[in-house]
Amino acid sequence: MAISETVSNVLVYITLVSFLGVGLYGGYRQARTKVDFLAALRTQSAIPLAANFFTTSIGSSILFAYPELATIAGLLGLFMYAFTSTIPLLVFAWLGPIIRRKCPEGFTLTQFILVRFHRINQIYVSLMSMAFMFCYMVAELSSIALVLYYLAGLDKLAPIIVIAVVTTLYTAYGGFRASLFTDTVQGWIILILMVIATIAVAVNVKIDKHAIDDSGLLKSTSLGWQLLYILAVAITFANFFHQGFWQRAFSSKNDRELYKATVFASVMLFPTLFLIGVTGLLAVWAGLCCDENNVGAFAFFSLLAKLPDWVVGFVIILSVALACSAYDTLQSAMVSTMSNDLFQNKLSLTIIRIIVFVINVPA
């Protein structure tokens, strides 16, 4: 029997209330001034920063994307997708110190653009970054709505409104400091839930060895190798427009802490993405995917439907954590970029907090 809608709603809203408390506490503890609200220059050590880089790199959309690609490009394609998703973090470890030396008081890439390429180019890159992050915000809300619908049949609108309201409240109160603190907590929660879910899948899913051989998904393919350079370039340069990464790069105490943080985050990120993608392979081998009525994008949910209700409950909590960690990061990055680049940090803290609410309305 599928997990009930009532239980699912309880799990979603208890999780959100918990994150609201964590976010408000993080903002109360650390966000004292406008500078604290927008940035955390040279304050973060490797471990919490690693959790932040990890959560900034993921979102609830990974439950669709990685399993689907595994059903198309097989094990090799999945490996390349997960591997290339870690490359941007290592690029930040190399490029971050260079940008920080050029712009020591900055906290976004666009401030370096101002110093190096002047005001017009800064505004152009800022607008591009904000457009990218806004699209990311919309995509994240759409993804979590679909995740909760396919997991438990929940209404698609109500949860995303509450998620947007909760993340907006603690981000408007604590700014970047609240985002840093909640992402650290959410990062470790996500890892713990991933371990539990992985064990549950391994114990409960039965696979016919002949189905593995017949699928051809373990074979090397040209598409799998092509993804190595296609996705490496696409993901890396896309992440350059995500100012949440740059905020975190600038917040490291020193270059050594930044290097360690990105390495630790990569070590957490690769197996997480790979294991989520493996559910696509397992769904095919178990005969649960894929045909005209059940495409690869839903492979994860087809597999999960065969697991005990308590596993689905854990995944609901995991999904909400993924969505909140991605969404509050984007909110903080958006408002910091807007305040710093378009208004040259001349806005009062009250106005900045109002902007946090305003940017969520169209999303």
N, C-alpha and C positions, 0 to 999 in steps of 0.2 A: 504493500500500500504506500502511495506517495505521501510525503510529508504534508501535513495539513496547512492550509492557508493561515490559520490562526497562529500556529507554532512558528511559521515562517515570518509572519509580521512581528511577533514577539522578539525573535532573534534579530531581525533587522533593526528594530527601534531600540532595543537594549544596547546593541552594538553602537548605534549612532549616539545615544545618550552618553555612553561611556567615552566615546571619542570627543564629544562636546566638553565633557568634564576635563579630559586630558588637555584639550586645546586651550580652554580657558585658564587652566592652571599654568600651562606653559607660557601663555601671554602675560599672566599676572606675575609670574616669577621673573621674567626676563625683559619684557617690552616696557621700558620706562620713558623713552623719548622717541621722536620721529625717526632718528637714525636707527634706533633699535627696531622700530616697526618695519623699516625698509630693508635692513641689512644686518649682518652679524660679522663684521670684518674681523678676521684673524682671531676667532674665538673658539673654533671647533677642533676637537681632536679626532683621530682617525676612526675610532669605533662608531660614535654616533653619526659622523659624517658618512661613513660607509653605508649605514642603514638608510640614510637620506638619499644617497646616490642610487641605492638599490630600489627604493620605493618610487623615486622620480622616474626610473626607467621602465616601470610597469604600470598597469592599470587593468581594469576589468576586461578590456578588449583582448587581452592576451588569451582569454579563455576561448575566443573564436579563432584568432589569427594563427596561432602556432599549431593547434590540432588540424586545422584546415590545410595548412601548407604541408603537414606531414602526410595527409591523405593524397596529396598531389605529387609532391617531389620525394616522398619516401624518407627513409632514415637519414640519408645524406643531406637532403634539402633541409630537414629539420635541424640537423647538426649545424649546418651553415647559418641558418636563421638565428639560432640561439647564440652561436659564436660571434656573428657579425653584430649582434645586439650589444655585446660587451665591448666592442672596439671603441665606440665613442667615449666610454669612461676612461680608457687608457689614453685616448687622445687628449682629454681634459687634463690628465696628469702631466702631459708634456706641454700642452699649449697654455694651460692655466697659469703656471709660474711666469711665462713670458709676458702674458697680458697683464698680470699683476705688477710686474716690474715697470711696464710702460705706463700703467694707470693705477698707482698704489692706493688711491682713495676711492676707486671705482668699485661697483658691485654687480655690474652687468657688462656684457660685451659691447653694448651700444655706447658706453662711456669711452671705451677705447676707440670706437669709430669716431667719436667727437674729437678726441685728441689727435688722431692720425689723419682723418679724412674730412674734418670740419662739420659744421652744423647741418647742412642740407643732407649730407649722406647719413648722418646720425638719425635724423628724422625719418628718412626713407627706410633704413634698416629697422628702426623702432616700429614703424607702422607694419612692416612685413612680419616682424616678430609677434606683434600683438594679434595680427590676423591669423598667424599660425597657431598661437596659443588659444585664441578664441575657438577656432575650428576644433582643436584638441579638446577643449572644454565641452563643446557640443557633442563630439564623438564619445567622450567618456560618459556623459549622462545617458546618451542613447544606448551605449553598451551595457551599463549596469541595469537599465530598464529591461533590456532583452534578457540579460542573465537571470534576473529575479523572476521574470515571466516564465522562462523555460525551466528554471529550477523548481519553482513552487506555484506557478500560475498567478503570481501577484499582479495587481494592476500596474500598468506601465508608467502611469503619470505620478501617482502619489509618492512612491519611494524616491523618485528623482527630485521632487520638490523638497522633500524633507532632507535629503542628502545635501542639496544646494543650500538650504536654510541653515543646517547645522554647520557645515564647513564655512559658510559666510559669517556666521556669528563668531566663531572662534578666530577666524582670520581677520575680521574687522576689529576684533578686540586686541589680538596679540600680533597680527602681521606676520612677518617672516619668522620671528622667533617662535610663534605658536606653530607655524608650519614645520619648522625644524624639529620641535619637540614631539609633535604628534607623529611625524614621519619616522622618527626614531622608534617610538613605541609600536607603531603600525608595522614597521619593518620586521621586528622580532616576532610579532604576532603572526605575520604572514609566513615567516619561515617555519614556525612551530606547527601551524595548521597544514603547511605543505608536507611536512614530514608525516603527520598523522594521516592525511589523505592519501599519500603515496603508499603507506603500509596497508591501508584499507583496500586500495585498488589491487595491490599485489596479492592480497589474501582472497579477495572475492571474485576476481575476474578469471575465468577459465578460457584458455585458448587452445584451439586445435592446431597442432604443429603443421599439418598439411595446408591449413589456411594461410599460415605465414609464408610458406614456400610459394603457394599459388598467387599471392598478392603481388609479388615482385617489388615490394616496398623496401626490401633490404638491398636491392641492387643499386649499383652506381649509375647515375644518370647525368646527361649533359646539363639538364636544368639545375640539378643539385650543385654542380661545380660552378655554373654561371652565377648562382646566387651569392657566391663568395665575394665577387667584386661588385655585383649590382647592389646588394643590400648593404655592404660595407660603406659604399659611397652614399647611398640614399639615407640610411639611418644616421650616419655621422653628421652629414651636412644639415639634415632636418633638425637634429638635436642642437646644433649651433644657434638655431632660432628660438630654442626653448630657454628662456632666461633663468628658469629655475635651476638649471645645471650651473650656469655662471654664478648665480647667487651663492651656491654651495661651494664652488671652486674658490670664490673670494673669501668665504667664511672660514676656510681652513687656517689653523694657527700658523703654519709655515708650509713650505714646499714638500718637506718630508711627510708631514701629516696628510697632505693632499695625495701624494703618491700612494701611501699605505691605504688610504680610504678608497681610492679607485680600484686598487688591487683586491682588497677585501670585498668590495661591492661586486666586482666581476666574478669572484669566486662564489658569491651567493647567487648572482643573477643567472649565470649560465645553467647550472643544474635546475634551477627553478623553471626557467623557460623550456628547457629540454624535457623535463618530466611532464610539464603541462602538455607539450606537443606530443609526447608519447601516447597520450590518451587517444589521439587521432589514429595512430597505428593500431592500438588495442581495439578500438571500435571497429575498424575494418576487419581485423583478424577474428573478432567475436561475431562477425556477421551483422553488426548493428549499423553499419554505414558502408557504403554510400550509394544512393540511387537518386532517382528524380525527386522523390519525396523526402529524402533525408540527405542533404548535401553535407560536404565536409565541414562547413562552418559550425554545424551543430553536433559534430562527432563527440565532443566533450560531454554534452548533455545527454546524448544517446547512451553513452557508457555509464554516466552517473545514474541514470534511471534504473539501472540494474543493481545498484548498490544499496546497502541498508540506509534507512532514513537518517540515522545519526551522522552518516558521512555527508549526506546532503546538507544537514544542518551546519556542519563545520564549513562546508563550501559556501554556504550563504554568508556566514560571518567573514570568511576569506574574501568573498566578492565585495562586500561592503567596505572592508579594509582597503582593498585594492582601489576602489573608486574614490574613497575619501582621501587616500594618500596622493593620488594623482590630481584630484580636483583642487584640494587646498593649495598644493604646490603651484598650480596654474593661476589660481586667484592671486596669491601673493606675488608671483612673478609679473602678472599683468599690471597690478596696481603699482608695483615698484618701478616698472618700466615706464608707465604712463606718467607717474609723478616726477621721476628723474629726467626723462627725455623730453617730454612734451611741455612740462611746466617747470623744468629746471629746479626742482625741489623747493619751489616757492609756496606750495600749498600747505595749509595748516593740517595738523594731524586729524582734526575733525572732518575736514573735506576729504582727505584720503580715505578715511573709514567709510564715508558716504559712497565714494567711488567703488569700494569693494562690493557694496550692495547693488549699485547701479549696473555694473558689468555682468551681473548674474541674470538680469531681467531678460535680455535677448537670448541668452544661452538656454 
